Each structure stands twice: as structure tokens, then as C-alpha cells.
Amino acid sequence: LVEGLLQRHGRSLVVREKTHEGTPMTLEQALYEMELVGHDFFLFMEKDSMRPSVVYLRKGYDYGVIHLDVTE
């Protein structure tokens, strides 16, 4: 898939990989952490469900959240 995209667009792909440690937290804590680091998104483990989630800044200054349901 990636090779096909590269061939169609004729450019190289640069991927930056980053690992960060964290403890499970609430959505409110994740919003605070996102604002603290100054990013427009923040990856976290939701405390109640233990699901990987991302909170992000939407256009218009409100927030969205994406939860990942892991299936086998």
C-alpha cells in the first residue's frame, strides 16, 4: 500500500516514530496534558475503559476524541 502511494505521488515517505510513556487517565486529564505540551492532539490510555484514545483540537476551538476498540 505504501509503495503504491509513493509511486503515484512520486515522492519519498518520511516517517517519524515516537514512543511515550504514560499512565491511564481521564479525558479531562488528557485535555490538560495536551494543552500543557502545546500540541493539537494527545494520545492516552483511557482510565475507565483502558482503551487507547486520542483527544484532538477541532476547527472552531472545540475538541474531539477517538477511541480504539481492539479486536482479535
KOLKE-506993 format. One record per residue (C-alpha): y, x, z; residue in three letters; residue number from 0. Coordinates in steps of 0.25 Angstrom, whole numbers, always signed. Each point is the difference from the previous one (the first is absolute). Last residue first. Layout:
BEGIN
PT      y      x      z  residuo  num
PT      Y      X      Z      ALA  NUM
...
! end
This chain:
BEGIN
PT      y      x      z  residuo  num
PT    -40    -34    +72      GLU   71
PT    +13     -8     +2      THR   70
PT    +13     +6     +6      VAL   69
PT    +11    -10     +1      ASP   68
PT    +13     +7     -3      LEU   67
PT    +13     -6     +6      HIS   66
PT    +13     +0     -8      ILE   65
PT    +13     -3     +8      VAL   64
PT    +13     -4     -6      GLY   63
PT    +14     +2     +6      TYR   62
PT    +14     -5     -2      ASP   61
PT    +13     +8     -5      TYR   60
PT     +2     -8    -13      GLY   59
PT    -10     +8     -8      LYS   58
PT    -12     +3     +8      ARG   57
PT     -2    +10    +11      LEU   56
PT    -15     +3     +3      TYR   55
PT    -11     -1    +10      VAL   54
PT    -13     +5     -4      VAL   53
PT    -14     -3     +7      SER   52
PT    -13     +6     +3      PRO   51
PT     -8    -11     +8      ARG   50
PT     -3     +2    +15      MET   49
PT     +2    -15     +1      SER   48
PT     +9     -1    +13      ASP   47
PT     +6    +14     -1      LYS   46
PT     +3     +1    -14      GLU   45
PT     -3    +14     -5      MET   44
PT    +13     +6     -7      PHE   43
PT     +6     +4    -13      LEU   42
PT    +15     -1     -1      PHE   41
PT    +10     -4    -11      PHE   40
PT    +14     +2     -4      ASP   39
PT     +1    +13     +8      HIS   38
PT    +11     +4    +10      GLY   37
PT    -10     +6    +10      VAL   36
PT     +5     -8    +11      LEU   35
PT     +2    -13     -8      GLU   34
PT    -15     +1     -4      MET   33
PT     -4     +3    +15      GLU   32
PT     +8    -13     +4      TYR   31
PT     -7     -8    -10      LEU   30
PT    -13     +5     +4      ALA   29
PT     +3     -3    +14      GLN   28
PT     +3    -14     -4      GLU   27
PT    -12     -2     -8      LEU   26
PT     -9     +4    +12      THR   25
PT     -6    +14     +2      MET   24
PT    -13     +7     -2      PRO   23
PT     +2    +15     +2      THR   22
PT     +4    +10    -10      GLY   21
PT     -3    +13     -7      GLU   20
PT     +6     +3    -14      HIS   19
PT     -7     +5    -12      THR   18
PT     +8     +3    -13      LYS   17
PT     -4     +2    -15      GLU   16
PT    +10     +2    -10      ARG   15
PT     -5     -4    -14      VAL   14
PT     +7     +6    -13      VAL   13
PT     -5     -6    -13      LEU   12
PT     +3     +7    -13      SER   11
PT     +6     -7    -11      ARG   10
PT     -3     -6    -13      GLY    9
PT     +1    -15     +4      HIS    8
PT    -13     -5     -7      ARG    7
PT     -8    +13     +3      GLN    6
PT     +4     +0    +14      LEU    5
PT     -4    -14     +2      LEU    4
PT    -13     +2     -6      GLY    3
PT     -2    +12     +9      GLU    2
PT     +3     -8    +12      VAL    1
PT    -10    -11     -4      LEU    0
! end
